Amino acid sequence: MPAPRQINIAVLGAGGVGSCFLSQLSSLSAKLSQNPSAPMYLSLILLSRSKTMVYNDAFKPINISDWKSTMEKNSKPALPLPDLADFLAMSPEKVVLADNTSSQDVADHYPMFLRKGISIVTANKKGFAGSYALWQDIFRAASNGTGQGGWVFHESSVGACLPTVSTLKDLVETGDEVRKIEGVFSGTMSFLFNNFMPVGGGGGSFSQEVKKAKDLGYTEPDPRDDLNGMDVARKLTILGRLVGLEIESPTSFPVQSLIPTALENVKDPNEFMAKLGDYDAEMEKLKKEAASEGKVLRYVGSVDVEKKQCRVGLEKFDASHPISALKGSDNIFSFYTKRYGESPLVIQGAGAGGDVTAMGVTGDLIKVLRLLPQRQ
């Protein structure tokens, strides 16, 4: 019988996704420790929230079930990221860093963590949709790239826990030829257009539907962070890079913003919402044009791999198209490949939410645990 294994876990971010991940980590830890043939013990040895951290120099585990109280009572100022990497590298056991933040600064330091043998699981898009140079640095350092450092997985960086990244990687690595990627990559935009122009007609004005989406919590606090299209562009950048395109950044291809030009520089989100209705006429015109053709409007991302072209923006679709038939805030990803021919491989489902996003991070953690060798 193999000796029990010990893996140390460091968690950055304890907000919506982070708190869900901690709950899942607690369940996973209990399950793995009770494996009769090969028990594994996961220890939470560092937890960071905003500008504070909980940790100790002896790498003693933090009680996961009581992490909120521990954060309140025992927090210290957060270590600078280079110092954090040095601290984790001194761990007597292998370390996995779970990044549940959306921090560009943390993402910029991924190569440093990886080179020190620290594996990373994350929902943070910033490291994979930022500069192409950072993308290259990450995978030059990672063991699942061309390096010999830690492992890095980022399933939840696109489509929450939908198996989008892993499926696309499998297609590429098994030799299929991906020709086109198309879909609705934003839960916010899915909800917005499914309600603005549902199949069969109806729907309110554009400003009314944006307000509804905001009130229900589907948008960012400032809806312009969704309407500018950059969230979709970041996801498209990641998918394009996975099929081998050297996309410099999410701003290096056409992205259609739905923010009226006159409102781009309005500072207060409430003022933006109050004035948005003054510009409904343009969206209403596009809606009527699509309806006259028997089609609906949807906000999509697409990659033409053969032409090396990416685009984010409004498209018209027949009512019978799978993209038209989406419900609620579902995402859909269609992979057109040589093997699948004219019928694409389609992945569809909830693409947002704390539990499902954290599930993707937890699934990536399980992948890493299977790959990590036992420290000698």
C-alpha positions in Angstrom: 0.0 0.0 0.0 1.5 3.4 -1.0 2.3 5.9 1.7 -0.2 8.6 2.3 0.5 11.8 0.3 0.4 15.3 1.5 -0.3 18.3 -0.8 -0.4 21.9 0.3 -2.9 24.3 -1.2 -2.6 28.1 -1.3 -5.7 30.1 -2.2 -5.8 33.6 -3.5 -9.3 35.2 -3.5 -12.2 34.3 -1.1 -15.0 36.2 -2.8 -17.8 34.7 -4.8 -15.8 32.1 -6.7 -13.2 31.7 -4.0 -15.7 30.9 -1.2 -17.4 28.3 -3.5 -14.0 26.8 -4.2 -13.2 26.6 -0.5 -16.4 24.7 0.1 -15.6 22.3 -2.7 -12.0 21.9 -1.5 -13.3 20.9 2.0 -15.4 18.2 0.4 -12.6 17.0 -1.9 -10.2 16.9 1.0 -12.4 14.7 3.1 -13.0 12.3 0.2 -9.4 11.9 -0.7 -8.3 11.4 2.9 -10.7 8.4 3.1 -9.4 6.6 0.1 -8.4 3.2 1.6 -5.9 2.3 -1.2 -4.1 5.6 -1.6 -5.1 8.3 0.9 -4.2 11.9 0.1 -4.3 14.8 2.5 -4.9 18.3 1.2 -3.8 21.1 3.6 -4.9 24.7 3.2 -1.7 26.5 4.2 -2.4 30.0 2.9 -5.5 32.0 2.2 -5.6 35.5 0.8 -8.4 38.0 0.5 -7.9 41.5 -0.8 -4.9 42.9 1.0 -4.6 40.4 3.9 -3.4 36.8 4.2 -3.6 34.0 6.7 -0.5 31.8 6.9 2.3 30.7 9.2 5.9 30.0 8.7 5.6 26.4 9.8 3.0 25.7 7.0 0.5 24.5 9.6 -2.9 23.9 8.0 -5.8 26.4 8.2 -9.2 24.9 9.2 -11.2 25.1 6.0 -14.5 24.8 7.7 -13.8 27.9 9.8 -11.9 30.0 7.3 -14.0 33.2 7.6 -13.4 33.4 11.4 -9.7 32.7 10.9 -9.4 35.5 8.3 -11.0 37.9 10.7 -8.9 37.0 13.7 -5.5 36.0 12.3 -4.9 38.0 9.1 -1.6 39.6 8.3 -0.7 42.1 5.6 -0.5 40.3 2.2 3.0 39.3 1.1 4.3 40.9 -2.1 4.0 38.3 -4.8 7.7 37.6 -5.2 7.9 37.0 -1.4 4.8 34.8 -1.6 6.4 32.7 -4.3 9.6 32.3 -2.2 7.5 31.3 0.8 5.5 28.7 -1.0 8.7 27.3 -2.7 10.0 26.5 0.8 7.1 24.2 1.6 8.1 20.7 2.6 5.3 19.4 0.4 4.2 20.1 -3.2 2.1 23.2 -3.5 -0.8 24.1 -5.7 -1.8 27.7 -6.0 -5.6 28.3 -6.7 -6.0 31.8 -8.1 -9.6 32.8 -7.7 -8.9 36.5 -8.4 -9.2 38.5 -11.5 -5.9 40.3 -10.8 -3.6 41.1 -13.7 -0.7 41.5 -11.2 -1.1 37.9 -10.0 -1.4 36.6 -13.6 1.8 38.5 -14.5 3.6 36.5 -11.9 2.4 33.1 -13.0 5.7 32.3 -14.8 7.6 33.0 -11.6 5.5 30.7 -9.5 5.7 27.9 -12.1 9.5 28.1 -12.4 9.6 27.6 -8.6 7.7 24.3 -9.0 4.4 25.7 -7.8 1.4 24.5 -9.8 -1.5 26.8 -10.7 -5.3 26.2 -11.1 -7.3 29.3 -12.0 -10.4 31.0 -13.4 -8.4 34.2 -14.0 -8.5 35.0 -17.7 -5.8 37.7 -17.4 -2.8 35.4 -17.8 -4.1 33.7 -20.9 -5.8 36.6 -22.6 -3.3 39.3 -21.8 -0.2 39.9 -24.0 1.0 37.0 -26.2 4.4 37.4 -24.5 2.9 36.5 -21.2 1.1 33.5 -22.7 4.4 32.3 -24.0 6.2 32.9 -20.7 3.6 30.9 -18.8 3.8 27.8 -21.1 7.6 28.0 -21.4 7.7 27.6 -17.6 5.0 25.0 -17.2 5.4 21.2 -17.3 2.4 21.0 -19.6 4.1 23.5 -21.9 7.7 23.3 -22.8 9.1 23.9 -19.3 9.9 21.8 -16.3 8.1 23.8 -13.6 4.7 23.4 -12.1 1.5 22.5 -13.9 -1.0 25.1 -15.0 -4.7 24.6 -15.9 -7.4 27.2 -16.6 -10.6 25.4 -17.6 -12.7 28.1 -16.0 -11.1 31.0 -17.9 -13.6 30.3 -20.7 -17.2 29.2 -20.0 -16.9 28.6 -16.3 -16.9 24.8 -15.8 -18.1 23.9 -19.3 -15.4 21.6 -20.7 -14.4 24.1 -23.4 -10.6 24.5 -22.9 -9.9 20.8 -22.3 -12.1 19.7 -25.3 -10.4 22.1 -27.7 -7.0 21.0 -26.5 -8.0 17.4 -27.0 -9.1 18.2 -30.6 -5.8 19.9 -31.3 -3.5 17.4 -29.6 -5.2 14.4 -31.2 -4.5 15.9 -34.6 -8.0 17.2 -35.6 -8.0 20.3 -37.8 -10.1 23.0 -36.2 -11.4 25.3 -38.9 -13.8 27.6 -37.1 -15.0 28.4 -33.6 -18.2 30.3 -33.1 -20.6 30.9 -30.2 -22.1 33.0 -27.4 -19.3 33.2 -24.9 -20.9 35.6 -22.3 -23.7 34.7 -19.9 -24.6 38.4 -19.7 -24.9 38.9 -23.5 -26.8 35.6 -23.8 -29.4 36.7 -21.3 -29.6 40.2 -22.7 -30.2 39.2 -26.3 -32.4 36.2 -25.5 -34.7 38.7 -23.9 -34.2 41.7 -26.2 -35.1 39.6 -29.3 -36.5 36.2 -28.4 -37.4 33.7 -31.1 -41.0 34.4 -32.0 -40.9 38.1 -31.4 -41.3 40.4 -28.5 -38.8 41.7 -26.0 -38.4 45.1 -24.5 -36.3 48.0 -25.5 -32.5 47.6 -25.3 -32.1 49.9 -22.3 -35.0 48.1 -20.5 -33.3 44.7 -21.0 -30.0 46.0 -19.9 -31.6 47.3 -16.7 -33.3 44.0 -16.2 -30.0 42.1 -16.6 -28.3 44.5 -14.2 -31.1 44.2 -11.6 -30.9 40.4 -11.7 -27.1 40.5 -11.2 -26.2 39.3 -14.7 -24.0 42.4 -15.5 -21.0 43.9 -13.9 -21.8 46.8 -11.5 -21.0 49.0 -14.5 -22.8 47.3 -17.4 -20.3 49.0 -19.8 -17.8 46.4 -18.7 -20.0 43.8 -20.5 -21.4 45.9 -23.3 -17.9 46.9 -24.5 -17.4 43.3 -25.7 -14.0 42.8 -24.0 -15.1 39.9 -21.8 -16.0 38.0 -25.0 -12.8 39.2 -26.7 -10.7 37.8 -23.9 -12.3 34.4 -24.1 -12.0 34.4 -27.9 -8.3 35.3 -27.5 -7.7 32.2 -25.3 -9.6 29.9 -27.7 -7.7 31.3 -30.7 -4.3 30.8 -29.0 -5.3 27.2 -28.1 -5.6 26.4 -31.8 -2.2 27.9 -32.6 -3.1 31.5 -33.6 -0.6 34.1 -32.3 -3.1 36.6 -31.2 -1.3 39.6 -29.7 -4.1 40.8 -27.4 -8.0 41.1 -27.2 -7.7 44.5 -28.8 -5.9 43.3 -31.9 -9.0 42.3 -33.8 -12.5 43.9 -34.4 -14.7 44.1 -31.3 -18.1 45.7 -31.6 -19.0 47.8 -28.5 -22.6 48.3 -27.8 -22.0 51.4 -25.7 -23.3 54.6 -27.4 -20.3 56.8 -28.3 -21.8 59.7 -26.4 -21.9 57.6 -23.2 -18.4 56.1 -23.3 -16.9 58.7 -21.0 -19.8 59.1 -18.5 -18.2 58.5 -15.2 -21.2 57.4 -13.1 -22.7 54.0 -14.0 -26.1 55.2 -12.7 -25.9 58.2 -15.1 -25.1 55.8 -17.9 -28.1 53.7 -17.2 -30.3 56.8 -16.9 -29.2 58.0 -20.3 -29.0 54.7 -22.2 -32.7 54.8 -23.2 -32.0 58.0 -25.3 -30.1 55.7 -27.7 -32.5 52.8 -28.1 -33.5 53.8 -31.6 -30.3 52.3 -33.2 -30.7 48.9 -31.5 -34.4 48.9 -32.3 -33.6 49.5 -36.0 -31.2 46.5 -36.0 -33.8 44.4 -34.3 -36.5 45.3 -37.0 -34.0 44.6 -39.8 -33.3 41.1 -38.4 -37.0 40.4 -37.9 -37.8 41.4 -41.5 -35.4 38.7 -42.6 -36.9 36.1 -40.3 -33.8 36.2 -38.1 -32.7 37.2 -34.6 -29.8 39.2 -33.3 -27.1 37.6 -31.1 -23.8 38.8 -29.8 -21.2 36.3 -30.8 -17.5 35.6 -31.0 -15.9 33.8 -34.0 -12.5 32.6 -35.1 -11.9 31.7 -38.7 -8.8 29.6 -38.1 -7.9 29.1 -41.8 -8.0 32.9 -42.4 -6.6 33.7 -39.0 -9.4 36.2 -38.4 -11.2 36.9 -35.1 -14.3 39.0 -34.6 -16.7 39.9 -31.8 -20.1 41.5 -32.4 -23.7 41.3 -33.5 -24.7 38.7 -36.0 -28.1 37.6 -37.5 -29.2 34.0 -37.2 -32.1 32.0 -38.5 -34.6 31.0 -35.8 -33.7 27.4 -36.2 -30.0 27.9 -35.5 -28.7 26.5 -32.1 -27.4 30.0 -31.2 -30.9 31.4 -31.6 -32.4 28.8 -29.3 -30.3 29.5 -26.3 -32.2 30.0 -23.0 -31.5 32.2 -20.0 -27.8 33.0 -19.7 -26.5 29.8 -21.3 -23.2 29.8 -23.3 -22.7 27.8 -26.5 -19.4 26.9 -28.2 -19.4 25.4 -31.6 -16.2 23.8 -32.9 -16.1 23.2 -36.7 -13.4 20.6 -37.5 -12.2 18.3 -40.2 -13.4 15.2 -38.2 -16.8 16.6 -37.3 -17.5 18.0 -40.8 -20.6 20.2 -41.3 -22.0 19.2 -37.9 -19.9 21.0 -35.3 -19.0 19.7 -31.9 -21.3 21.8 -29.6 -20.8 22.5 -25.9 -23.7 24.3 -24.2 -24.7 25.1 -20.7 -24.4 27.5 -17.8 -21.3 29.7 -18.4 -21.4 31.8 -15.2 -22.0 31.5 -11.5 -19.8 30.9 -8.5 -20.4 27.2 -8.0 -19.9 26.2 -11.6 -16.8 28.4 -12.0 -15.3 27.0 -8.8 -16.1 23.5 -10.1 -13.8 24.1 -13.0 -11.0 25.2 -10.7 -11.6 22.1 -8.5 -11.6 19.9 -11.5 -8.2 21.4 -12.6 -6.9 20.7 -9.0 -7.8 17.1 -9.4 -5.8 17.0 -12.7 -2.8 18.4 -11.0 -3.1 16.0 -8.0 -2.9 13.1 -10.5 0.2 14.6 -12.1 2.3 15.6 -9.2 5.0 13.2 -8.2 5.5 12.4 -4.6 8.2 14.6 -3.1 11.2 12.6 -2.1 
